[in-house]
Amino acid sequence: ITANTAGTIANFNINSTEIASSNNNLRLKANGQITASAANIQGKMTATSGQIAGFGISGNTLTATNFTLDASGKSISLGDASTTDIIIADADTGIQLGHATFGSAPFSVTKAGVLKATSGTIGGWTLSGTQITSNNLIMDSAGVIQTSDYASNTKGWRLSPANGGEAEFQNVKIRGT
Protein backbone atom coordinates (compact mmCIF):
# COMPACT_ATOMS: atom_id res chain seq x y z
CA ILE A 1 0.00 0.00 0.00
CA THR A 2 1.36 3.40 -0.93
CA ALA A 3 -0.38 6.53 0.36
CA ASN A 4 1.55 9.75 -0.13
CA THR A 5 -1.33 12.19 -0.22
CA ALA A 6 -4.41 11.11 1.71
CA GLY A 7 -6.59 8.18 2.67
CA THR A 8 -8.34 6.32 5.45
CA ILE A 9 -7.68 2.88 6.90
CA ALA A 10 -9.76 1.57 9.85
CA ASN A 11 -10.73 5.08 11.05
CA PHE A 12 -7.14 6.34 10.75
CA ASN A 13 -6.53 9.27 8.45
CA ILE A 14 -3.37 9.08 6.39
CA ASN A 15 -1.60 11.96 4.70
CA SER A 16 1.97 12.67 3.60
CA THR A 17 3.16 13.67 7.12
CA GLU A 18 1.10 11.66 9.61
CA ILE A 19 -1.26 8.86 10.49
CA ALA A 20 -3.97 10.00 12.92
CA SER A 21 -7.00 8.38 14.52
CA SER A 22 -10.30 9.95 13.50
CA ASN A 23 -10.59 11.62 16.94
CA ASN A 24 -6.85 12.63 16.97
CA ASN A 25 -6.20 10.71 20.23
CA LEU A 26 -3.37 8.87 18.46
CA ARG A 27 -1.05 10.59 16.02
CA LEU A 28 2.14 9.28 14.42
CA LYS A 29 4.07 11.96 12.57
CA ALA A 30 6.77 11.54 9.95
CA ASN A 31 9.22 13.57 12.09
CA GLY A 32 9.02 10.89 14.84
CA GLN A 33 6.55 12.62 17.13
CA ILE A 34 3.94 10.36 18.72
CA THR A 35 0.91 11.86 20.46
CA ALA A 36 -1.37 9.57 22.44
CA SER A 37 -4.03 10.48 25.00
CA ALA A 38 -4.29 7.05 26.67
CA ALA A 39 -0.95 5.38 25.91
CA ASN A 40 0.09 2.16 27.65
CA ILE A 41 3.77 1.87 26.78
CA GLN A 42 5.66 -1.14 28.06
CA GLY A 43 9.34 -1.94 27.97
CA LYS A 44 12.39 0.31 28.20
CA MET A 45 12.02 4.06 27.76
CA THR A 46 15.06 6.31 27.38
CA ALA A 47 15.05 10.09 27.49
CA THR A 48 17.86 12.62 27.95
CA SER A 49 15.63 15.68 27.51
CA GLY A 50 11.99 16.66 27.86
CA GLN A 51 9.52 16.59 30.73
CA ILE A 52 7.67 14.00 32.77
CA ALA A 53 5.12 14.71 35.53
CA GLY A 54 6.28 18.33 35.90
CA PHE A 55 9.96 17.40 36.07
CA GLY A 56 12.45 18.54 33.47
CA ILE A 57 14.77 15.86 32.06
CA SER A 58 18.31 16.89 31.24
CA GLY A 59 20.94 14.20 30.79
CA ASN A 60 21.03 12.27 34.07
CA THR A 61 18.96 14.75 36.13
CA LEU A 62 15.32 15.35 36.89
CA THR A 63 14.57 18.89 38.03
CA ALA A 64 11.58 20.88 39.20
CA THR A 65 11.21 24.03 41.28
CA ASN A 66 13.53 23.57 44.29
CA PHE A 67 14.14 19.88 43.50
CA THR A 68 16.98 18.04 41.76
CA LEU A 69 17.50 14.30 41.41
CA ASP A 70 20.96 13.70 39.96
CA ALA A 71 21.57 10.06 38.97
CA SER A 72 25.21 10.48 37.95
CA GLY A 73 26.00 12.76 40.93
CA LYS A 74 24.16 10.35 43.26
CA SER A 75 22.34 13.19 45.03
CA ILE A 76 18.92 14.60 45.84
CA SER A 77 18.41 18.23 46.80
CA LEU A 78 15.23 19.88 48.05
CA GLY A 79 14.95 23.61 48.56
CA ASP A 80 16.59 26.79 47.38
CA ALA A 81 20.40 26.53 47.22
CA SER A 82 20.73 30.32 47.47
CA THR A 83 19.10 30.33 50.93
CA THR A 84 19.30 28.26 54.11
CA ASP A 85 16.10 26.45 53.09
CA ILE A 86 17.84 23.40 51.62
CA ILE A 87 18.47 19.73 52.34
CA ILE A 88 20.89 17.63 50.30
CA ALA A 89 21.44 13.87 50.43
CA ASP A 90 24.63 12.94 48.58
CA ALA A 91 25.92 9.37 48.36
CA ASP A 92 29.54 10.58 48.29
CA THR A 93 29.46 13.04 51.23
CA GLY A 94 26.35 12.53 53.38
CA ILE A 95 23.31 14.55 54.42
CA GLN A 96 23.27 18.28 55.05
CA LEU A 97 20.68 20.90 56.01
CA GLY A 98 20.80 24.69 56.03
CA HIS A 99 23.53 25.39 53.47
CA ALA A 100 24.35 24.25 49.93
CA THR A 101 28.00 23.59 50.89
CA PHE A 102 28.56 20.52 53.09
CA GLY A 103 31.27 22.09 55.26
CA SER A 104 29.20 25.22 55.90
CA ALA A 105 25.92 23.46 56.71
CA PRO A 106 24.85 23.91 60.37
CA PHE A 107 23.67 20.27 60.41
CA SER A 108 25.36 17.40 58.61
CA VAL A 109 26.05 13.69 58.86
CA THR A 110 28.90 12.13 56.87
CA LYS A 111 28.74 8.70 55.25
CA ALA A 112 30.80 7.45 58.19
CA GLY A 113 28.15 8.72 60.64
CA VAL A 114 29.99 11.79 61.93
CA LEU A 115 27.32 14.22 63.16
CA LYS A 116 27.71 18.00 63.20
CA ALA A 117 25.02 20.17 64.76
CA THR A 118 25.72 23.80 65.66
CA SER A 119 22.74 23.87 68.01
CA GLY A 120 20.10 21.57 69.48
CA THR A 121 19.12 19.58 72.54
CA ILE A 122 20.04 16.09 73.72
CA GLY A 123 18.64 14.59 76.92
CA GLY A 124 17.99 17.95 78.58
CA TRP A 125 21.30 19.45 77.45
CA THR A 126 21.38 22.41 75.07
CA LEU A 127 24.03 22.55 72.35
CA SER A 128 25.41 25.79 70.93
CA GLY A 129 28.42 26.56 68.75
CA THR A 130 30.79 26.66 71.77
CA GLN A 131 28.90 25.26 74.79
CA ILE A 132 26.87 22.38 76.16
CA THR A 133 24.58 23.55 78.98
CA SER A 134 21.96 22.16 81.32
CA ASN A 135 19.95 23.73 84.15
CA ASN A 136 23.01 24.53 86.27
CA LEU A 137 26.09 23.30 84.40
CA ILE A 138 28.10 24.80 81.54
CA MET A 139 30.84 23.05 79.57
CA ASP A 140 32.56 25.15 76.93
CA SER A 141 34.89 24.35 74.06
CA ALA A 142 37.79 26.11 75.84
CA GLY A 143 37.71 23.39 78.52
CA VAL A 144 35.92 25.31 81.28
CA ILE A 145 33.31 23.45 83.33
CA GLN A 146 31.30 25.53 85.79
CA THR A 147 27.93 26.02 87.41
CA SER A 148 25.71 28.54 85.66
CA ASP A 149 25.54 30.62 88.84
CA TYR A 150 29.35 30.77 89.21
CA ALA A 151 30.74 34.08 90.47
CA SER A 152 34.42 34.14 91.47
CA ASN A 153 34.94 34.20 95.24
CA THR A 154 31.16 34.28 95.76
CA LYS A 155 29.23 31.15 94.72
CA GLY A 156 29.17 28.10 92.45
CA TRP A 157 32.26 26.26 91.29
CA ARG A 158 34.57 26.23 88.29
CA LEU A 159 37.24 24.03 86.68
CA SER A 160 39.46 25.74 84.14
CA PRO A 161 42.54 24.73 82.13
CA ALA A 162 44.00 28.24 82.69
CA ASN A 163 47.49 28.43 84.21
CA GLY A 164 47.95 24.65 84.02
CA GLY A 165 44.58 23.98 85.65
CA GLU A 166 42.55 25.95 88.16
CA ALA A 167 39.66 24.93 90.40
CA GLU A 168 37.43 27.06 92.60
CA PHE A 169 34.94 25.50 95.02
CA GLN A 170 33.16 26.41 98.23
CA ASN A 171 32.67 23.88 101.05
CA VAL A 172 34.98 21.28 99.50
CA LYS A 173 35.21 17.77 100.89
CA ILE A 174 38.12 15.66 99.53
CA ARG A 175 38.55 12.00 100.45
CA GLY A 176 41.34 9.59 99.70
CA THR A 177 45.03 9.30 100.30
BELSULGI-V984577 format. One record per residue. N is the residue number from 1. OMEGA is omega in whole degrees, 0 to 359 (none if undefined). BURIAL is b if it has 16 or more other C-alpha atoms within 10 Angstrom, else e. Layout:
BEGIN
<<N	OMEGA	BURIAL> <N	OMEGA	BURIAL>>
END
This chain:
BEGIN
<<1	176	e> <2	179	e> <3	181	e> <4	182	e> <5	182	e> <6	177	e> <7	180	e> <8	174	e> <9	176	e> <10	180	e> <11	172	e> <12	178	b> <13	182	b> <14	170	b> <15	187	b> <16	182	e> <17	180	e> <18	170	b> <19	184	b> <20	174	b> <21	184	b> <22	178	e> <23	179	e> <24	176	e> <25	176	e> <26	181	b> <27	176	b> <28	184	b> <29	181	e> <30	180	e> <31	178	e> <32	180	e> <33	175	e> <34	176	e> <35	181	e> <36	183	e> <37	180	e> <38	185	e> <39	170	e> <40	185	e> <41	181	e> <42	180	e> <43	184	e> <44	174	e> <45	179	e> <46	177	e> <47	175	e> <48	174	e> <49	179	e> <50	180	e> <51	173	e> <52	178	e> <53	178	e> <54	179	e> <55	174	b> <56	178	b> <57	177	b> <58	182	e> <59	181	e> <60	182	e> <61	169	b> <62	181	b> <63	172	b> <64	179	e> <65	178	e> <66	178	e> <67	174	b> <68	172	b> <69	185	b> <70	183	b> <71	182	e> <72	177	e> <73	179	e> <74	182	e> <75	175	b> <76	175	b> <77	178	b> <78	177	b> <79	184	b> <80	183	b> <81	180	b> <82	179	e> <83	176	e> <84	180	e> <85	183	e> <86	171	b> <87	180	b> <88	172	b> <89	184	b> <90	184	b> <91	180	e> <92	183	e> <93	182	b> <94	182	b> <95	179	b> <96	177	b> <97	171	b> <98	177	b> <99	183	b> <100	178	b> <101	186	e> <102	183	b> <103	181	e> <104	182	e> <105	179	b> <106	175	b> <107	177	b> <108	174	b> <109	179	b> <110	176	b> <111	180	e> <112	178	e> <113	178	e> <114	183	e> <115	171	e> <116	175	e> <117	182	e> <118	173	e> <119	179	e> <120	177	e> <121	176	e> <122	175	e> <123	179	e> <124	177	e> <125	178	e> <126	179	e> <127	171	b> <128	181	e> <129	184	e> <130	185	e> <131	167	b> <132	185	b> <133	172	b> <134	182	b> <135	183	e> <136	179	e> <137	179	b> <138	172	b> <139	180	b> <140	185	e> <141	177	e> <142	178	e> <143	179	e> <144	173	b> <145	182	b> <146	173	b> <147	182	b> <148	178	b> <149	183	e> <150	171	b> <151	185	e> <152	180	e> <153	182	e> <154	181	e> <155	181	e> <156	177	b> <157	183	b> <158	170	b> <159	183	b> <160	176	e> <161	182	e> <162	177	e> <163	180	e> <164	178	e> <165	178	e> <166	177	e> <167	176	e> <168	181	b> <169	171	b> <170	181	e> <171	184	e> <172	174	e> <173	181	e> <174	180	e> <175	176	e> <176	181	e> <177	none	e>>
END
